[in-house]
Amino acid sequence: MPRPPFFPLTPVLTGLLRHLGRVPLLRFPVPLLRASVLDLAILTGHLALYPAGIIQERRATPLPPETRRLPAEGRARPPVVLIHGFVDNRSVFVLLRRSLARHGWPYLISLNYSPLTCDIRSAAELLGREIEEICARTGHGRVDVVGHSLGGLIARYYVQRLSGDSRIRTLVTLGTPHEGTAAVPLANAHPVVRQMRPGSPVIEELRLPAPGCRTHFVSFWSDHDQLMAPVGTARIAHPDLLARNVRVSGLGHLALPVHPAVATRIRQALEADLVPDGSAVVA
């Protein structure tokens, strides 16, 4: 598979960042400016990949009902379901998917939900049906999920409010507004954006008790994520959830699904049983 088109920008971007770091009149902190420039470069490459990700990926033909399946639990890694963010599609996971495949994950499924989605609850119900189909097709009783931004919120709603903890073993979220985000106020015209605001009914539902929840949560949040306002809103702080928050330093919102250091930590999270140990830092 050819490399994504934004990689050739790296030498130019590196020189530009070095130059920006020497400019004395910048009004913005240099780390924030660097993260913003990197996000812009990633956006440029992602726009080139976006058309290829519009179509839902092809699914393997299901086995006939009478086919005897070997038990999958304990002998293979569970399927990993990748869920994109708002107004995006599965193309955002090209690099992460490649990383997981190279390190031995046999089942990788990138889902597209409709760009016309207007309700997180309905999207979570649809996700539940997709996961049931994946479990039936692969023979696994549970899956792991990686959700970017809104995708993580949809998956979390499925886990907490629709009994999805019986199907999702580990949920990794990347820049997900778990406590709601106040960024981009002009986007309030969209009902899903309103559901992602602090204090919305959906956010309040996710604060309700969730005793006995079986899903492990790993939440990556960045100190330079300009779509999370405040940035700490991407952390999970729920007393009933087995969760670990991982602070990512110097990356913007769009860099989270593509940065190799984050990909490494995602693989580690999916390989290990989660033990809450405070916050970790990815430099």
LOVEXKOL-699467 format. One record per residue: residue number from 1; x, y, z of N, C-alpha, C in turn. Coordinates in pm, whole numbers, padded with zeros to 5 digits. Layout:
BEGIN
<NUM, <X, Y, Z>, <X, Y, Z>, <X, Y, Z>>
...
% end
This chain:
BEGIN
<1, <00085, -00119, 00000>, <00000, 00000, 00000>, <00089, 00124, 00000>>
<2, <00066, 00222, -00093>, <00151, 00342, -00096>, <00132, 00425, 00029>>
<3, <00236, 00495, 00063>, <00228, 00580, 00181>, <00130, 00695, 00158>>
<4, <00060, 00739, 00265>, <-00030, 00852, 00251>, <00044, 00975, 00202>>
<5, <-00024, 01061, 00126>, <00045, 01171, 00059>, <00103, 01276, 00149>>
<6, <00065, 01279, 00280>, <00120, 01387, 00361>, <00260, 01356, 00411>>
<7, <00310, 01233, 00394>, <00444, 01202, 00441>, <00553, 01281, 00368>>
<8, <00541, 01304, 00236>, <00645, 01385, 00171>, <00654, 01527, 00225>>
<9, <00553, 01573, 00299>, <00559, 01708, 00356>, <00650, 01717, 00477>>
<10, <00693, 01603, 00529>, <00767, 01603, 00654>, <00893, 01690, 00650>>
<11, <00982, 01679, 00549>, <01102, 01764, 00549>, <01066, 01912, 00547>>
<12, <00966, 01949, 00465>, <00926, 02089, 00459>, <00869, 02135, 00592>>
<13, <00786, 02051, 00651>, <00723, 02084, 00778>, <00826, 02101, 00889>>
<14, <00927, 02011, 00891>, <01031, 02020, 00993>, <01105, 02152, 00985>>
<15, <01141, 02192, 00863>, <01210, 02320, 00847>, <01125, 02438, 00886>>
<16, <00994, 02429, 00851>, <00905, 02536, 00886>, <00891, 02550, 01038>>
<17, <00879, 02437, 01106>, <00865, 02442, 01251>, <00990, 02499, 01317>>
<18, <01108, 02463, 01265>, <01231, 02519, 01321>, <01234, 02671, 01303>>
<19, <01188, 02715, 01185>, <01186, 02859, 01160>, <01088, 02927, 01256>>
<20, <00969, 02869, 01273>, <00870, 02929, 01361>, <00921, 02939, 01504>>
<21, <01000, 02840, 01544>, <01052, 02839, 01680>, <01150, 02952, 01705>>
<22, <01205, 03013, 01597>, <01301, 03123, 01613>, <01236, 03260, 01599>>
<23, <01107, 03264, 01562>, <01040, 03393, 01543>, <01002, 03451, 01679>>
<24, <01051, 03569, 01716>, <01030, 03621, 01852>, <00895, 03687, 01873>>
<25, <00821, 03721, 01765>, <00700, 03799, 01781>, <00574, 03715, 01782>>
<26, <00586, 03586, 01792>, <00467, 03501, 01793>, <00382, 03530, 01916>>
<27, <00254, 03541, 01897>, <00164, 03565, 02008>, <00114, 03435, 02069>>
<28, <00129, 03327, 01998>, <00084, 03198, 02048>, <00204, 03120, 02099>>
<29, <00183, 03035, 02201>, <00293, 02951, 02248>, <00346, 02865, 02134>>
<30, <00476, 02853, 02125>, <00537, 02779, 02015>, <00488, 02634, 02010>>
<31, <00478, 02561, 02123>, <00427, 02423, 02114>, <00287, 02416, 02055>>
<32, <00199, 02509, 02091>, <00064, 02511, 02036>, <00067, 02540, 01887>>
<33, <00154, 02631, 01845>, <00165, 02665, 01703>, <00217, 02545, 01624>>
<34, <00315, 02476, 01680>, <00368, 02358, 01613>, <00261, 02251, 01598>>
<35, <00183, 02230, 01704>, <00076, 02132, 01697>, <-00027, 02171, 01592>>
<36, <-00056, 02299, 01580>, <-00154, 02347, 01483>, <-00103, 02328, 01340>>
<37, <00025, 02358, 01318>, <00083, 02339, 01185>, <00084, 02191, 01148>>
<38, <00117, 02106, 01245>, <00115, 01962, 01218>, <-00026, 01915, 01185>>
<39, <-00125, 01963, 01259>, <-00264, 01928, 01229>, <-00303, 01973, 01088>>
<40, <-00256, 02090, 01048>, <-00287, 02139, 00914>, <-00226, 02050, 00807>>
<41, <-00103, 02006, 00829>, <-00039, 01916, 00734>, <-00112, 01783, 00726>>
<42, <-00153, 01733, 00842>, <-00228, 01606, 00846>, <-00361, 01623, 00775>>
<43, <-00427, 01736, 00797>, <-00555, 01761, 00730>, <-00538, 01762, 00579>>
<44, <-00428, 01819, 00531>, <-00403, 01821, 00386>, <-00395, 01680, 00330>>
<45, <-00322, 01594, 00398>, <-00313, 01455, 00353>, <-00443, 01381, 00368>>
<46, <-00514, 01409, 00477>, <-00639, 01337, 00502>, <-00745, 01372, 00398>>
<47, <-00746, 01497, 00352>, <-00842, 01536, 00249>, <-00818, 01458, 00120>>
<48, <-00693, 01425, 00092>, <-00663, 01345, -00026>, <-00713, 01201, -00011>>
<49, <-00709, 01151, 00112>, <-00754, 01013, 00137>, <-00904, 01004, 00159>>
<50, <-00967, 01115, 00192>, <-01107, 01113, 00233>, <-01201, 01046, 00131>>
<51, <-01190, 01077, 00000>, <-01284, 01014, -00094>, <-01279, 00861, -00092>>
<52, <-01160, 00805, -00070>, <-01149, 00659, -00069>, <-01216, 00597, 00052>>
<53, <-01238, 00677, 00156>, <-01297, 00623, 00278>, <-01447, 00640, 00287>>
<54, <-01508, 00703, 00187>, <-01652, 00729, 00193>, <-01731, 00599, 00186>>
<55, <-01688, 00509, 00099>, <-01759, 00383, 00082>, <-01727, 00290, 00199>>
<56, <-01829, 00226, 00251>, <-01810, 00130, 00360>, <-01720, 00017, 00314>>
<57, <-01627, -00026, 00399>, <-01536, -00130, 00357>, <-01610, -00262, 00335>>
<58, <-01555, -00343, 00246>, <-01619, -00470, 00211>, <-01605, -00568, 00327>>
<59, <-01711, -00641, 00351>, <-01711, -00740, 00458>, <-01686, -00878, 00400>>
<60, <-01620, -00962, 00479>, <-01601, -01101, 00437>, <-01736, -01171, 00434>>
<61, <-01751, -01265, 00341>, <-01875, -01340, 00329>, <-01895, -01426, 00453>>
<62, <-02011, -01416, 00519>, <-02033, -01496, 00640>, <-02030, -01646, 00609>>
<63, <-01985, -01724, 00705>, <-01987, -01869, 00690>, <-02130, -01920, 00697>>
<64, <-02160, -02030, 00629>, <-02293, -02090, 00640>, <-02323, -02125, 00785>>
<65, <-02450, -02118, 00827>, <-02485, -02145, 00967>, <-02441, -02281, 01016>>
<66, <-02436, -02381, 00925>, <-02401, -02516, 00968>, <-02251, -02538, 00983>>
<67, <-02170, -02436, 00945>, <-02025, -02452, 00952>, <-01980, -02454, 01097>>
<68, <-01899, -02555, 01132>, <-01848, -02567, 01269>, <-01730, -02472, 01286>>
<69, <-01738, -02387, 01389>, <-01632, -02289, 01414>, <-01550, -02331, 01534>>
<70, <-01420, -02314, 01523>, <-01334, -02338, 01638>, <-01348, -02223, 01737>>
<71, <-01340, -02250, 01865>, <-01349, -02140, 01963>, <-01235, -02043, 01945>>
<72, <-01268, -01912, 01944>, <-01167, -01810, 01920>, <-01110, -01754, 02049>>
<73, <-01190, -01756, 02158>, <-01144, -01695, 02281>, <-01017, -01763, 02333>>
<74, <-00918, -01680, 02370>, <-00797, -01734, 02430>, <-00691, -01777, 02331>>
<75, <-00724, -01783, 02203>, <-00623, -01828, 02108>, <-00589, -01720, 02005>>
<76, <-00664, -01613, 02002>, <-00636, -01506, 01906>, <-00682, -01373, 01964>>
<77, <-00622, -01265, 01917>, <-00664, -01134, 01962>, <-00805, -01104, 01912>>
<78, <-00884, -01040, 01993>, <-01021, -01009, 01948>, <-01019, -00908, 01834>>
<79, <-01126, -00901, 01758>, <-01135, -00799, 01652>, <-01123, -00659, 01711>>
<80, <-01068, -00569, 01631>, <-01060, -00428, 01669>, <-01150, -00349, 01575>>
<81, <-01244, -00277, 01633>, <-01337, -00195, 01556>, <-01292, -00049, 01568>>
<82, <-01277, 00018, 01454>, <-01230, 00156, 01449>, <-01346, 00247, 01410>>
<83, <-01370, 00351, 01490>, <-01485, 00438, 01468>, <-01437, 00583, 01458>>
<84, <-01465, 00646, 01347>, <-01414, 00781, 01319>, <-01494, 00888, 01392>>
<85, <-01451, 01013, 01375>, <-01514, 01125, 01442>, <-01614, 01198, 01354>>
<86, <-01657, 01314, 01401>, <-01760, 01395, 01337>, <-01716, 01438, 01197>>
<87, <-01807, 01429, 01100>, <-01785, 01464, 00958>, <-01657, 01401, 00903>>
<88, <-01623, 01284, 00946>, <-01505, 01215, 00898>, <-01547, 01080, 00842>>
<89, <-01449, 00996, 00809>, <-01480, 00859, 00768>, <-01361, 00769, 00802>>
<90, <-01370, 00643, 00762>, <-01272, 00543, 00804>, <-01130, 00571, 00753>>
<91, <-01114, 00661, 00657>, <-00980, 00689, 00604>, <-00887, 00749, 00709>>
<92, <-00943, 00804, 00818>, <-00858, 00862, 00922>, <-00772, 00756, 00991>>
<93, <-00810, 00628, 00978>, <-00739, 00521, 01048>, <-00642, 00444, 00958>>
<94, <-00608, 00497, 00843>, <-00519, 00424, 00751>, <-00388, 00385, 00820>>
<95, <-00324, 00478, 00889>, <-00194, 00449, 00951>, <-00208, 00361, 01074>>
<96, <-00307, 00387, 01156>, <-00326, 00305, 01276>, <-00362, 00162, 01236>>
<97, <-00444, 00147, 01137>, <-00482, 00014, 01091>, <-00359, -00061, 01039>>
<98, <-00275, 00009, 00966>, <-00152, -00055, 00916>, <-00062, -00097, 01031>>
<99, <-00051, -00013, 01135>, <00031, -00045, 01250>, <-00020, -00169, 01322>>
<100, <-00151, -00176, 01343>, <-00208, -00292, 01412>, <-00192, -00418, 01329>>
<101, <-00212, -00408, 01198>, <-00198, -00526, 01112>, <-00056, -00578, 01114>>
<102, <00041, -00489, 01112>, <00181, -00531, 01112>, <00221, -00597, 01243>>
<103, <00149, -00567, 01348>, <00183, -00624, 01479>, <00091, -00739, 01518>>
<104, <00022, -00794, 01421>, <-00043, -00922, 01444>, <-00191, -00923, 01471>>
<105, <-00261, -00810, 01452>, <-00406, -00812, 01472>, <-00473, -00862, 01345>>
<106, <-00541, -00976, 01349>, <-00596, -01034, 01226>, <-00730, -00975, 01184>>
<107, <-00807, -00923, 01278>, <-00940, -00871, 01246>, <-00945, -00721, 01276>>
<108, <-00948, -00639, 01171>, <-00956, -00494, 01184>, <-01073, -00446, 01100>>
<109, <-01168, -00383, 01164>, <-01290, -00340, 01096>, <-01307, -00190, 01116>>
<110, <-01308, -00114, 01007>, <-01330, 00031, 01014>, <-01474, 00060, 00974>>
<111, <-01550, 00118, 01065>, <-01692, 00145, 01040>, <-01712, 00290, 00998>>
<112, <-01802, 00310, 00906>, <-01851, 00444, 00872>, <-01994, 00457, 00922>>
<113, <-02020, 00558, 01004>, <-02159, 00590, 01032>, <-02199, 00707, 00941>>
<114, <-02326, 00724, 00919>, <-02375, 00820, 00821>, <-02336, 00963, 00858>>
<115, <-02291, 01043, 00759>, <-02264, 01185, 00787>, <-02391, 01261, 00824>>
<116, <-02508, 01200, 00800>, <-02635, 01262, 00835>, <-02680, 01226, 00976>>
<117, <-02595, 01153, 01049>, <-02628, 01115, 01187>, <-02658, 01238, 01270>>
<118, <-02773, 01237, 01335>, <-02814, 01352, 01416>, <-02836, 01317, 01562>>
<119, <-02803, 01194, 01601>, <-02828, 01154, 01739>, <-02726, 01049, 01781>>
<120, <-02655, 01077, 01890>, <-02554, 00985, 01940>, <-02617, 00855, 01986>>
<121, <-02735, 00862, 02044>, <-02802, 00741, 02092>, <-02832, 00645, 01977>>
<122, <-02885, 00699, 01867>, <-02917, 00615, 01751>, <-02790, 00556, 01690>>
<123, <-02683, 00636, 01685>, <-02556, 00585, 01633>, <-02503, 00473, 01721>>
<124, <-02522, 00484, 01853>, <-02477, 00379, 01944>, <-02556, 00251, 01924>>
<125, <-02686, 00262, 01898>, <-02767, 00144, 01870>, <-02720, 00075, 01743>>
<126, <-02690, 00154, 01641>, <-02639, 00098, 01517>, <-02504, 00030, 01539>>
<127, <-02419, 00093, 01619>, <-02290, 00032, 01652>, <-02310, -00103, 01718>>
<128, <-02406, -00112, 01808>, <-02434, -00239, 01874>, <-02470, -00349, 01775>>
<129, <-02552, -00314, 01676>, <-02589, -00414, 01574>, <-02468, -00456, 01491>>
<130, <-02382, -00358, 01460>, <-02261, -00391, 01383>, <-02170, -00484, 01463>>
<131, <-02155, -00458, 01591>, <-02067, -00541, 01674>, <-02125, -00682, 01689>>
<132, <-02255, -00693, 01701>, <-02316, -00826, 01707>, <-02284, -00905, 01580>>
<133, <-02292, -00837, 01467>, <-02261, -00904, 01339>, <-02114, -00944, 01332>>
<134, <-02027, -00858, 01381>, <-01883, -00889, 01379>, <-01853, -01009, 01468>>
<135, <-01914, -01014, 01585>, <-01893, -01127, 01675>, <-01943, -01257, 01611>>
<136, <-02059, -01251, 01547>, <-02113, -01370, 01483>, <-02024, -01415, 01367>>
<137, <-01966, -01318, 01296>, <-01886, -01352, 01179>, <-01748, -01405, 01215>>
<138, <-01690, -01354, 01324>, <-01553, -01392, 01360>, <-01547, -01503, 01464>>
<139, <-01656, -01527, 01534>, <-01655, -01627, 01639>, <-01606, -01578, 01772>>
<140, <-01579, -01450, 01784>, <-01535, -01390, 01911>, <-01655, -01340, 01988>>
<141, <-01649, -01354, 02120>, <-01757, -01306, 02204>, <-01747, -01158, 02235>>
<142, <-01625, -01101, 02225>, <-01604, -00960, 02258>, <-01509, -00899, 02158>>
<143, <-01513, -00767, 02146>, <-01425, -00694, 02056>, <-01357, -00583, 02135>>
<144, <-01253, -00526, 02075>, <-01194, -00402, 02123>, <-01235, -00291, 02029>>
<145, <-01244, -00170, 02079>, <-01286, -00055, 01999>, <-01189, 00060, 02018>>
<146, <-01154, 00126, 01907>, <-01079, 00251, 01911>, <-01167, 00357, 01846>>
<147, <-01199, 00461, 01922>, <-01285, 00567, 01871>, <-01217, 00702, 01875>>
<148, <-01218, 00772, 01762>, <-01161, 00907, 01756>, <-01273, 01009, 01776>>
<149, <-01255, 01100, 01871>, <-01346, 01212, 01891>, <-01489, 01163, 01916>>
<150, <-01583, 01201, 01830>, <-01723, 01160, 01846>, <-01736, 01007, 01845>>
<151, <-01651, 00939, 01768>, <-01658, 00793, 01764>, <-01641, 00730, 01901>>
<152, <-01554, 00788, 01982>, <-01535, 00737, 02118>, <-01656, 00761, 02205>>
<153, <-01725, 00873, 02183>, <-01844, 00903, 02263>, <-01959, 00808, 02226>>
<154, <-01972, 00778, 02097>, <-02074, 00682, 02053>, <-02049, 00546, 02118>>
<155, <-01924, 00502, 02115>, <-01891, 00371, 02173>, <-01913, 00371, 02323>>
<156, <-01878, 00480, 02390>, <-01897, 00485, 02535>, <-02046, 00481, 02569>>
<157, <-02129, 00549, 02491>, <-02273, 00545, 02517>, <-02324, 00401, 02501>>
<158, <-02276, 00331, 02400>, <-02316, 00192, 02380>, <-02275, 00106, 02500>>
<159, <-02156, 00129, 02552>, <-02108, 00052, 02666>, <-02192, 00078, 02790>>
<160, <-02211, 00205, 02824>, <-02273, 00241, 02951>, <-02425, 00234, 02951>>
<161, <-02486, 00271, 02840>, <-02631, 00287, 02839>, <-02705, 00177, 02764>>
<162, <-02634, 00097, 02684>, <-02699, -00006, 02603>, <-02640, -00144, 02629>>
<163, <-02579, -00162, 02746>, <-02521, -00292, 02788>, <-02411, -00340, 02695>>
<164, <-02342, -00246, 02631>, <-02235, -00285, 02540>, <-02111, -00337, 02610>>
<165, <-02106, -00327, 02744>, <-01990, -00380, 02815>, <-01982, -00532, 02805>>
<166, <-02091, -00596, 02764>, <-02087, -00741, 02742>, <-02016, -00776, 02612>>
<167, <-02000, -00679, 02524>, <-01938, -00703, 02394>, <-01803, -00632, 02376>>
<168, <-01784, -00518, 02441>, <-01658, -00443, 02424>, <-01567, -00471, 02543>>
<169, <-01452, -00529, 02514>, <-01354, -00562, 02618>, <-01276, -00437, 02660>>
<170, <-01216, -00369, 02560>, <-01138, -00248, 02585>, <-01185, -00140, 02489>>
<171, <-01211, -00021, 02541>, <-01247, 00094, 02459>, <-01137, 00199, 02472>>
<172, <-01070, 00228, 02361>, <-00968, 00332, 02355>, <-01029, 00453, 02287>>
<173, <-01023, 00568, 02353>, <-01076, 00690, 02293>, <-00962, 00788, 02267>>
<174, <-00973, 00861, 02157>, <-00871, 00957, 02114>, <-00935, 01094, 02099>>
<175, <-00906, 01184, 02189>, <-00962, 01318, 02180>, <-01113, 01318, 02183>>
<176, <-01172, 01242, 02273>, <-01318, 01231, 02284>, <-01369, 01325, 02394>>
<177, <-01472, 01405, 02367>, <-01521, 01501, 02468>, <-01608, 01433, 02573>>
<178, <-01546, 01359, 02663>, <-01621, 01283, 02763>, <-01704, 01373, 02855>>
<179, <-01655, 01493, 02882>, <-01728, 01587, 02967>, <-01794, 01697, 02885>>
<180, <-01792, 01683, 02753>, <-01848, 01785, 02666>, <-01745, 01891, 02631>>
<181, <-01753, 01947, 02511>, <-01658, 02049, 02469>, <-01732, 02176, 02428>>
<182, <-01674, 02289, 02464>, <-01732, 02419, 02431>, <-01670, 02480, 02306>>
<183, <-01582, 02406, 02238>, <-01513, 02459, 02120>, <-01610, 02479, 02003>>
<184, <-01574, 02568, 01913>, <-01647, 02596, 01789>, <-01795, 02622, 01817>>
<185, <-01828, 02730, 01886>, <-01968, 02757, 01921>, <-02060, 02774, 01801>>
<186, <-02006, 02816, 01686>, <-02089, 02836, 01568>, <-02143, 02705, 01512>>
<187, <-02088, 02591, 01557>, <-02134, 02462, 01507>, <-02258, 02412, 01580>>
<188, <-02313, 02491, 01670>, <-02427, 02447, 01750>, <-02552, 02418, 01668>>
<189, <-02553, 02460, 01543>, <-02669, 02433, 01459>, <-02688, 02283, 01437>>
<190, <-02579, 02206, 01446>, <-02590, 02061, 01424>, <-02631, 01994, 01555>>
<191, <-02734, 01908, 01551>, <-02781, 01845, 01677>, <-02676, 01758, 01745>>
<192, <-02588, 01691, 01670>, <-02485, 01609, 01733>, <-02386, 01698, 01808>>
<193, <-02352, 01813, 01751>, <-02263, 01905, 01821>, <-02327, 01951, 01952>>
<194, <-02456, 01979, 01950>, <-02524, 02019, 02074>, <-02519, 01906, 02177>>
<195, <-02524, 01781, 02132>, <-02515, 01668, 02225>, <-02375, 01654, 02284>>
<196, <-02274, 01712, 02219>, <-02137, 01706, 02270>, <-02102, 01825, 02358>>
<197, <-02199, 01910, 02387>, <-02173, 02026, 02471>, <-02180, 01988, 02620>>
<198, <-02104, 02057, 02705>, <-02113, 02030, 02849>, <-02255, 02048, 02898>>
<199, <-02301, 01953, 02977>, <-02434, 01962, 03035>, <-02546, 01914, 02946>>
<200, <-02515, 01865, 02825>, <-02620, 01815, 02737>, <-02682, 01688, 02798>>
<201, <-02803, 01651, 02757>, <-02863, 01528, 02811>, <-02777, 01404, 02791>>
<202, <-02708, 01394, 02677>, <-02622, 01278, 02653>, <-02505, 01276, 02750>>
<203, <-02439, 01389, 02767>, <-02326, 01396, 02861>, <-02373, 01366, 03003>>
<204, <-02490, 01415, 03039>, <-02542, 01388, 03173>, <-02575, 01240, 03191>>
<205, <-02624, 01174, 03086>, <-02651, 01031, 03094>, <-02523, 00952, 03121>>
<206, <-02413, 00997, 03062>, <-02286, 00927, 03081>, <-02228, 00949, 03220>>
<207, <-02283, 01043, 03294>, <-02239, 01064, 03432>, <-02318, 00978, 03531>>
<208, <-02424, 00915, 03484>, <-02505, 00831, 03572>, <-02425, 00710, 03620>>
<209, <-02463, 00650, 03732>, <-02391, 00532, 03781>, <-02385, 00420, 03677>>
<210, <-02273, 00350, 03676>, <-02253, 00237, 03585>, <-02189, 00122, 03663>>
<211, <-02257, 00074, 03767>, <-02196, -00031, 03851>, <-02173, -00159, 03774>>
<212, <-02058, -00221, 03798>, <-02028, -00349, 03736>, <-01990, -00343, 03590>>
<213, <-01962, -00225, 03538>, <-01923, -00213, 03398>, <-01795, -00293, 03372>>
<214, <-01798, -00380, 03272>, <-01687, -00472, 03247>, <-01584, -00420, 03148>>
<215, <-01615, -00314, 03078>, <-01525, -00262, 02976>, <-01410, -00185, 03040>>
<216, <-01290, -00204, 02986>, <-01174, -00125, 03026>, <-01164, -00004, 02933>>
<217, <-01135, 00113, 02990>, <-01127, 00237, 02914>, <-00984, 00291, 02917>>
<218, <-00937, 00336, 02802>, <-00810, 00410, 02794>, <-00839, 00535, 02713>>
<219, <-00823, 00650, 02775>, <-00856, 00777, 02709>, <-00730, 00858, 02684>>
<220, <-00700, 00881, 02557>, <-00587, 00966, 02518>, <-00637, 01110, 02503>>
<221, <-00573, 01202, 02574>, <-00610, 01342, 02563>, <-00484, 01425, 02544>>
<222, <-00494, 01530, 02466>, <-00378, 01611, 02432>, <-00387, 01750, 02495>>
<223, <-00274, 01796, 02542>, <-00270, 01931, 02600>, <-00273, 02040, 02494>>
<224, <-00272, 02002, 02364>, <-00282, 02100, 02256>, <-00396, 02067, 02160>>
<225, <-00499, 02001, 02212>, <-00616, 01967, 02131>, <-00711, 02086, 02133>>
<226, <-00717, 02161, 02024>, <-00796, 02284, 02021>, <-00945, 02259, 02004>>
<227, <-00985, 02134, 01978>, <-01127, 02103, 01968>, <-01184, 02055, 02101>>
<228, <-01099, 02040, 02200>, <-01144, 02008, 02334>, <-01130, 02133, 02421>>
<229, <-01242, 02184, 02468>, <-01240, 02306, 02550>, <-01326, 02284, 02674>>
<230, <-01258, 02271, 02790>, <-01113, 02272, 02810>, <-01050, 02140, 02767>>
<231, <-00916, 02136, 02758>, <-00849, 02016, 02707>, <-00873, 01895, 02796>>
<232, <-00893, 01920, 02926>, <-00916, 01809, 03018>, <-01049, 01739, 03000>>
<233, <-01135, 01794, 02915>, <-01265, 01730, 02894>, <-01253, 01595, 02825>>
<234, <-01138, 01568, 02764>, <-01118, 01439, 02696>, <-01075, 01329, 02792>>
<235, <-01069, 01359, 02921>, <-01037, 01258, 03022>, <-01165, 01197, 03077>>
<236, <-01155, 01071, 03119>, <-01268, 01003, 03182>, <-01253, 01014, 03333>>
<237, <-01356, 01066, 03397>, <-01354, 01079, 03544>, <-01486, 01027, 03598>>
<238, <-01504, 00897, 03589>, <-01629, 00834, 03635>, <-01593, 00729, 03740>>
<239, <-01651, 00736, 03858>, <-01609, 00647, 03967>, <-01636, 00499, 03942>>
<240, <-01729, 00467, 03852>, <-01763, 00327, 03827>, <-01687, 00265, 03711>>
<241, <-01609, 00343, 03640>, <-01542, 00292, 03521>, <-01396, 00262, 03550>>
<242, <-01348, 00150, 03499>, <-01208, 00114, 03508>, <-01136, 00184, 03394>>
<243, <-01079, 00302, 03425>, <-01029, 00390, 03320>, <-00890, 00441, 03351>>
<244, <-00814, 00461, 03246>, <-00682, 00524, 03257>, <-00674, 00635, 03153>>
<245, <-00629, 00753, 03197>, <-00615, 00868, 03107>, <-00468, 00886, 03071>>
<246, <-00443, 00898, 02943>, <-00306, 00910, 02892>, <-00289, 01048, 02829>>
<247, <-00206, 01129, 02892>, <-00182, 01264, 02838>, <-00081, 01258, 02725>>
<248, <-00118, 01318, 02614>, <-00031, 01325, 02497>, <00020, 01467, 02486>>
<249, <00149, 01482, 02473>, <00209, 01615, 02474>, <00243, 01662, 02333>>
<250, <00193, 01781, 02299>, <00236, 01847, 02176>, <00165, 01806, 02049>>
<251, <00052, 01738, 02059>, <-00022, 01695, 01939>, <-00160, 01759, 01937>>
<252, <-00207, 01789, 01817>, <-00341, 01841, 01801>, <-00443, 01730, 01781>>
<253, <-00566, 01769, 01757>, <-00677, 01674, 01749>, <-00659, 01574, 01636>>
<254, <-00620, 01622, 01519>, <-00611, 01534, 01403>, <-00490, 01442, 01407>>
<255, <-00391, 01477, 01489>, <-00269, 01395, 01495>, <-00287, 01270, 01578>>
<256, <-00386, 01266, 01665>, <-00401, 01154, 01758>, <-00418, 01019, 01687>>
<257, <-00497, 01007, 01579>, <-00511, 00875, 01516>, <-00394, 00835, 01428>>
<258, <-00299, 00927, 01402>, <-00193, 00896, 01306>, <-00053, 00898, 01365>>
<259, <-00037, 00948, 01487>, <00099, 00962, 01542>, <00153, 00826, 01585>>
<260, <00275, 00793, 01548>, <00328, 00660, 01580>, <00342, 00632, 01729>>
<261, <00374, 00734, 01810>, <00385, 00712, 01955>, <00249, 00676, 02014>>
<262, <00143, 00740, 01964>, <00009, 00706, 02012>, <-00028, 00565, 01966>>
<263, <00006, 00531, 01843>, <-00022, 00395, 01793>, <00044, 00290, 01880>>
<264, <00167, 00317, 01922>, <00237, 00222, 02010>, <00163, 00204, 02142>>
<265, <00119, 00315, 02201>, <00048, 00305, 02328>, <-00089, 00238, 02311>>
<266, <-00152, 00257, 02196>, <-00279, 00189, 02170>, <-00257, 00038, 02164>>
<267, <-00152, -00004, 02095>, <-00122, -00148, 02088>, <-00097, -00204, 02228>>
<268, <-00024, -00130, 02309>, <00003, -00176, 02445>, <-00125, -00187, 02526>>
<269, <-00215, -00092, 02508>, <-00341, -00096, 02582>, <-00426, -00215, 02540>>
<270, <-00423, -00249, 02413>, <-00504, -00361, 02365>, <-00442, -00495, 02401>>
<271, <-00313, -00496, 02430>, <-00245, -00622, 02462>, <-00252, -00656, 02610>>
<272, <-00277, -00558, 02693>, <-00267, -00580, 02838>, <-00399, -00560, 02906>>
<273, <-00417, -00629, 03019>, <-00529, -00599, 03106>, <-00502, -00466, 03171>>
<274, <-00604, -00383, 03178>, <-00586, -00248, 03229>, <-00579, -00247, 03381>>
<275, <-00479, -00182, 03435>, <-00469, -00161, 03579>, <-00459, -00011, 03602>>
<276, <-00555, 00049, 03669>, <-00552, 00194, 03689>, <-00425, 00235, 03766>>
<277, <-00352, 00325, 03707>, <-00227, 00367, 03772>, <-00201, 00515, 03752>>
<278, <-00308, 00594, 03742>, <-00291, 00737, 03723>, <-00273, 00769, 03576>>
<279, <-00219, 00882, 03549>, <-00202, 00929, 03412>, <-00062, 00901, 03363>>
<280, <-00053, 00860, 03237>, <00075, 00841, 03172>, <00095, 00952, 03070>>
<281, <00215, 00969, 03025>, <00247, 01078, 02933>, <00314, 01021, 02809>>
<282, <00266, 01064, 02692>, <00333, 01032, 02566>, <00400, 01161, 02519>>
<283, <00530, 01158, 02504>, <00601, 01280, 02462>, <00609, 01287, 02311>>
% end
